[in-house]
Amino acid sequence: MIGACERASVVLQVAFMRRFDPPFVQAKQQLDDGAIGAPIMVRSLTRGPGLPPAWANDMATSNGMLAEVNSHDFDTVRWLAGSEYEEVHARAGALKRPDLRSTLPEFYDVAVVSASMRNGAFGIIDGVCPSEYGYDARAEIVGERGLLFAGDIRSPGAVRVTREGGAVGPHFTSWRERFAEAYRAEAAHFVDCIRASATPVVGGVDGRAAVAAVVAANRSLRDGRAVKVDA
């Protein structure tokens, strides 16, 4: 895809919408400004309320949940850490829907990936799908001198507090709702790049890096060991 777009002189943008989401953008800006020093550990998570499409549950037709759901986390860790992946070690299981293992032996719905980055930082990715409780996409960055959080499970709205029920407020139930503003900003940026023949902030190279990390993580699942990421 990268080569084809270069030969055709057209713009290629990868839809990693977290790079356009205000909380994530603010966290990245503060990192770049040195607000907490260099990042030493980045944790990113995605937990979806339901199963991905049927084809994505089959490793023979997809790269599994780590690709369909957590590819955004692989990009987020790389982006916020400011470094390429060196090595990943993944663990996964069918803890929510073990029944699917009867027809899909490699199926998993819960996964944890630990990563080493080339600049010495560490990354942690976790995914659960289906999570049942809602849509959850957040990141935490530990720096040399502080801590940054990006994203929140809670959506804007009134919070009710009672003696009997405690504090109750709204939360995100879908990715469409959670990233609505990011999707608009992402589309606008793409149009601006086309008009100006400019390079998008997230392109094919970023997509390829995420895929390389996902492929290594799935190899780690099969082999039960840490795997070097082929850049």
C-alpha positions as CSV (number, residue, x, y, z in Angstrom):
1,M,0.0,0.0,0.0
2,I,2.8,2.4,0.9
3,G,4.6,1.7,-2.4
4,A,1.4,2.0,-4.5
5,C,0.5,5.3,-3.0
6,E,4.0,6.7,-3.5
7,R,3.9,5.6,-7.2
8,A,0.5,7.2,-7.7
9,S,1.4,10.4,-5.8
10,V,-1.6,10.1,-3.6
11,V,-2.1,10.6,0.2
12,L,-2.1,7.5,2.5
13,Q,-3.4,8.0,6.0
14,V,-4.0,5.2,8.5
15,A,-7.0,5.6,10.7
16,F,-5.4,5.5,14.1
17,M,-8.0,7.9,15.5
18,R,-6.4,8.1,19.0
19,R,-3.8,10.4,17.5
20,F,-6.6,12.9,16.9
21,D,-8.4,12.4,20.2
22,P,-8.0,15.5,22.5
23,P,-7.0,13.6,25.7
24,F,-4.4,11.6,23.8
25,V,-3.1,14.6,21.8
26,Q,-2.7,16.6,25.0
27,A,-0.8,13.8,26.6
28,K,1.5,13.6,23.6
29,Q,2.1,17.3,23.6
30,Q,3.0,17.3,27.3
31,L,5.4,14.4,26.7
32,D,7.0,16.3,23.9
33,D,7.3,19.4,26.1
34,G,9.1,17.4,28.7
35,A,6.4,17.8,31.3
36,I,7.1,14.4,33.0
37,G,10.5,13.7,31.5
38,A,11.2,10.8,29.1
39,P,8.6,8.1,29.1
40,I,9.8,4.9,30.8
41,M,6.6,2.9,30.7
42,V,3.4,3.2,28.6
43,R,0.3,1.2,29.2
44,S,-2.5,1.2,26.6
45,L,-5.8,-0.8,26.8
46,T,-8.8,-1.5,24.7
47,R,-11.8,-3.4,26.0
48,G,-14.8,-3.8,23.6
49,P,-18.3,-4.5,24.8
50,G,-18.9,-7.3,22.2
51,L,-17.1,-9.8,20.0
52,P,-15.4,-8.6,16.9
53,P,-16.9,-9.7,13.5
54,A,-16.9,-13.5,13.0
55,W,-14.0,-13.4,10.5
56,A,-11.8,-11.6,13.1
57,N,-12.3,-14.4,15.6
58,D,-10.6,-16.9,13.2
59,M,-6.8,-16.7,13.1
60,A,-6.9,-18.2,9.6
61,T,-8.7,-15.2,8.2
62,S,-7.3,-12.5,10.5
63,N,-4.6,-11.7,13.0
64,G,-7.1,-12.1,15.9
65,M,-8.1,-9.7,18.5
66,L,-4.7,-8.2,18.9
67,A,-5.1,-6.9,15.3
68,E,-8.8,-6.2,15.1
69,V,-9.1,-4.5,18.4
70,N,-5.6,-3.8,19.9
71,S,-3.8,-2.6,16.8
72,H,-4.7,0.9,18.1
73,D,-2.9,0.1,21.4
74,F,0.3,-1.1,19.5
75,D,0.3,2.3,17.7
76,T,-0.4,4.2,20.9
77,V,2.5,2.7,22.8
78,R,4.9,3.3,19.9
79,W,3.6,6.9,19.5
80,L,3.7,7.9,23.1
81,A,7.0,6.1,23.9
82,G,8.6,7.7,20.9
83,S,10.3,4.5,19.9
84,E,10.1,1.4,17.7
85,Y,9.4,-2.0,19.1
86,E,12.3,-4.2,20.0
87,E,10.6,-7.3,21.5
88,V,7.1,-8.5,22.6
89,H,5.9,-11.3,24.8
90,A,2.2,-12.1,24.7
91,R,-0.2,-14.2,26.8
92,A,-3.8,-14.8,25.9
93,G,-6.8,-17.1,26.6
94,A,-10.5,-17.7,25.9
95,L,-11.8,-16.7,29.3
96,K,-15.0,-15.0,28.2
97,R,-16.1,-17.4,25.4
98,P,-14.3,-20.7,25.9
99,D,-17.0,-22.4,23.9
100,L,-15.5,-20.9,20.7
101,R,-12.3,-22.9,21.1
102,S,-14.3,-26.0,20.0
103,T,-14.4,-24.7,16.4
104,L,-11.6,-22.1,16.6
105,P,-8.7,-23.7,18.5
106,E,-6.6,-20.5,18.4
107,F,-9.4,-18.1,19.5
108,Y,-8.7,-15.8,22.4
109,D,-10.7,-13.0,24.0
110,V,-8.3,-11.8,26.7
111,A,-4.7,-10.8,26.0
112,V,-1.8,-9.1,27.7
113,V,1.4,-8.0,25.8
114,S,4.6,-6.8,27.4
115,A,7.0,-5.0,25.1
116,S,10.5,-3.6,25.1
117,M,11.1,-0.5,23.1
118,R,14.4,0.4,21.4
119,N,14.8,3.5,23.6
120,G,14.7,1.3,26.7
121,A,11.1,2.1,27.6
122,F,8.6,-0.6,28.4
123,G,5.1,-1.1,27.0
124,I,2.0,-2.9,28.3
125,I,-1.0,-3.7,26.2
126,D,-4.2,-5.4,27.4
127,G,-7.3,-6.3,25.6
128,V,-10.7,-7.9,26.6
129,C,-13.4,-8.5,24.0
130,P,-16.2,-8.9,25.0
131,S,-15.8,-6.9,28.1
132,E,-19.6,-6.6,28.6
133,Y,-19.4,-3.4,30.8
134,G,-18.8,-0.9,27.9
135,Y,-16.2,0.5,25.6
136,D,-12.9,1.3,27.3
137,A,-9.8,2.9,25.7
138,R,-7.2,4.6,27.9
139,A,-3.5,5.1,28.3
140,E,-1.1,5.7,31.2
141,I,2.4,7.0,30.8
142,V,5.0,6.9,33.5
143,G,7.8,9.3,33.0
144,E,11.0,10.1,34.7
145,R,9.4,12.8,36.8
146,G,5.6,12.2,36.7
147,L,2.6,10.4,35.4
148,L,0.1,11.2,32.6
149,F,-3.3,9.7,31.9
150,A,-5.1,9.8,28.6
151,G,-8.8,8.9,28.2
152,D,-11.5,8.0,30.6
153,I,-14.2,5.3,30.8
154,R,-16.7,8.0,32.0
155,S,-18.6,10.0,29.4
156,P,-19.7,13.6,30.1
157,G,-22.9,13.9,32.0
158,A,-24.6,14.2,35.4
159,V,-23.3,12.0,38.2
160,R,-25.9,10.8,40.8
161,V,-24.8,10.1,44.4
162,T,-27.1,8.4,46.9
163,R,-26.4,6.7,50.2
164,E,-27.8,3.4,48.9
165,G,-26.3,3.4,45.4
166,G,-23.1,5.4,45.8
167,A,-21.9,7.5,42.8
168,V,-23.4,6.6,39.5
169,G,-22.7,8.3,36.2
170,P,-22.7,7.6,32.4
171,H,-19.9,5.7,30.7
172,F,-19.0,5.0,27.0
173,T,-20.7,2.0,25.5
174,S,-19.4,2.2,21.9
175,W,-16.3,3.3,20.0
176,R,-18.4,5.5,17.8
177,E,-19.5,7.5,20.9
178,R,-16.1,7.5,22.6
179,F,-14.1,8.7,19.5
180,A,-16.7,10.8,17.7
181,E,-14.6,14.0,18.0
182,A,-11.4,12.2,17.0
183,Y,-13.1,10.7,13.9
184,R,-14.1,14.2,12.7
185,A,-10.6,15.6,13.3
186,E,-9.1,12.6,11.5
187,A,-11.3,13.1,8.5
188,A,-10.6,16.9,8.4
189,H,-6.9,16.3,8.6
190,F,-7.0,13.8,5.7
191,V,-8.9,16.3,3.5
192,D,-6.4,19.1,4.5
193,C,-3.5,16.9,3.5
194,I,-5.1,16.1,0.1
195,R,-5.7,19.7,-0.6
196,A,-2.2,20.8,0.4
197,S,-0.4,17.7,-0.9
198,A,0.9,17.4,2.7
199,T,2.1,14.3,4.7
200,P,-0.4,13.0,7.3
201,V,0.6,12.8,10.9
202,V,0.0,9.1,10.8
203,G,0.7,7.2,7.6
204,G,1.5,3.8,6.1
205,V,4.8,3.4,7.9
206,D,2.9,3.7,11.2
207,G,0.4,1.1,10.1
208,R,3.1,-1.2,9.0
209,A,4.9,-0.9,12.4
210,A,1.7,-1.8,14.3
211,V,1.2,-4.8,12.0
212,A,4.8,-6.0,12.6
213,A,4.2,-5.8,16.3
214,V,0.9,-7.7,16.1
215,V,2.5,-10.4,14.0
216,A,5.3,-10.8,16.5
217,A,2.8,-10.9,19.4
218,N,0.8,-13.7,17.7
219,R,4.0,-15.6,17.1
220,S,4.7,-15.2,20.8
221,L,1.3,-16.7,21.6
222,R,2.0,-19.7,19.5
223,D,5.6,-20.2,20.6
224,G,5.2,-19.3,24.3
225,R,8.3,-17.0,24.3
226,A,9.4,-13.4,23.7
227,V,9.7,-12.6,20.0
228,K,11.8,-9.9,18.3
229,V,9.8,-7.4,16.2
230,D,10.8,-7.3,12.5
231,A,10.8,-3.6,11.7
